[in-house]
Amino acid sequence: MLGIVLATHGQLSTGFKDAAEVIMGSVENIAVVNLNHGEDIQLLGNKIHEAIHETDQGDGVLVFADLLSASPYNQSVVTINQLEEPLQEKTYVIGGVNLPMVLEAINHQFLATPIEQAVAAVIQQGENSVALWHNSSAGDSSKETEEDDDF
């Protein structure tokens, strides 16, 4: 089973895990690492190291960070560079995590997808899950469309 580590600023990773449990029920093999205000970066790296080892079951580990090139991301990269093979080669860091990406990763845990394919699917889900909606006629009742007249 793929390991999942959520490493974020504040309690965001705990929130992601909680939301995943609300949507999917009980989730397995997911560790959360929170960088709290004023916390030492070395401690963060140690917590990420422990979380990777805690979730590693031989199929690889996905480490999600909230911001690209911020402390959780950077410490994840540093930590992975210090891992021994084959774990180092089977551990990936994905920056800019959102909830649909976490849910996608959990689905791939259940499916026992090889980690390389899971990473590609998670990245694709992240790209596909961002959307914009804007009601350009909000507050302007004088702009009725032909479609509005049909009802």
N, C-alpha and C positions, 0 to 999 in steps of 0.2 A: 504494500500500500504506500502511495506517495505520502511523504510528510509535508505538512504545511506549517510555515512559521509566519506570523503576522507581526511585523516590527514597525511601530509607528510612534509619532509624537503623542504625548498625553495618553488618554484611554481609548484612542481610536481603534486600535487592534482588538481590544476587549469588546467594543461596540460592533465591529465587523463579525466577530465570532458569535456574539449574542444574536445579531440579526440573522445570521446563517441558521442558527438553531431555531429561531422563530419560523423561518421559511421552510427548512428542511427536516426539522426534528433534531434528534441527537446527532452530533458530528464527532468524528473520531480523528485522532492523530493530528490535532491542530494545537500549536502552542502560540501563546500571545506574549509579546515582549513590548512593554510600554516604556518609552523614554519620558520620565517625569521631570518637571521643572527643577533645574539645579542639579540633576543627576550627573554623575561622572560618566564620561564617554567610555572609559575603560570598563566600567561596570556594565554598560550597555553591550559592549562587545562580548563580555563574559556571558551575559544572559542569552545573547544570540547563539553563541557557541553551545551552551547547554541545551537550548531549544532545538538546534539542528540535530544534536546527538539524541535527544529525547524522541524526536519524531522520525528519525532514520530507521527504516525497516528493510533497507537494501534496494528499494526501488527509486530512490532519489528524494530530494527535498526541494520544495519551492519556497523561497523566502520572499515575502511581499513587503515592500516598504512604501510609505505614503508619498514621499517626495524624492525625486531623482536627485542624487548628489547631496542629500542632506544627511544628518548624522546616522539615522537608522540604516539608510542605504549604504553609506560609506563604511560603517562598522560591519555590515553584512559582507561586503566585498573583502575587507581586511580579514575577517574571520574565515571566510571560505578559502582565501589564499593560504591560510595556515593549516587547513585540513589535510589529512592524508588521503591518498588515492585508495580506493576508487570513489570515496565519498565526495572529494573535491570536484571530480568531474561530473558527478550526478547531483550537484547542488547549484541552483540557479537563483539569481536575484532579479525580481521584477519591480521596477519603480513606478509610482503613480497608480497604486492599486485603487480599485473601486469595488463595490459589493458584487456586481455581476461577475467580475474576475474571480473573486473568492468562491462564489457559487459554482462557477465553471470548474475550478480546480477540485472542489469537493465532488462534483459529478465524475471527474476523471479518476478520483480515488476509488469510487464505487465500480467504475468500469475497468480498473486496473490498466489504464492506458500507459504505454511507455512514456517516460518523462519528457522526451524530446517532442512527442506529439502533443502532450498535455500543455507544454509551454507555448507551442504555436497556437493552440486553441484558446488558451487563456489570453494571450496577446490580442488575438482576433476579437474575442468577446469584449475586451476592454475598448477596442476601437469602435466596435459596433454598438456599444451601450451608451454612447454619448450622443445626445440629441438636443435640438432646440425647438421650442414651440413658442410662438408669440402671436397674440391676438391683436392684429394691427388695427382692427376696428373697435377695440374696447373703448367704451366711453363716447363713441360717436354713432349715435342712433340714426343719423341722417344717411349713412352709407349702407343701405340695404342692398343685398344682391338678389339676382333673379332666383337663386336657390331658396332664399328666405321666403319668397312669395308663394312657393309651392306648398307650404305647410300652413 
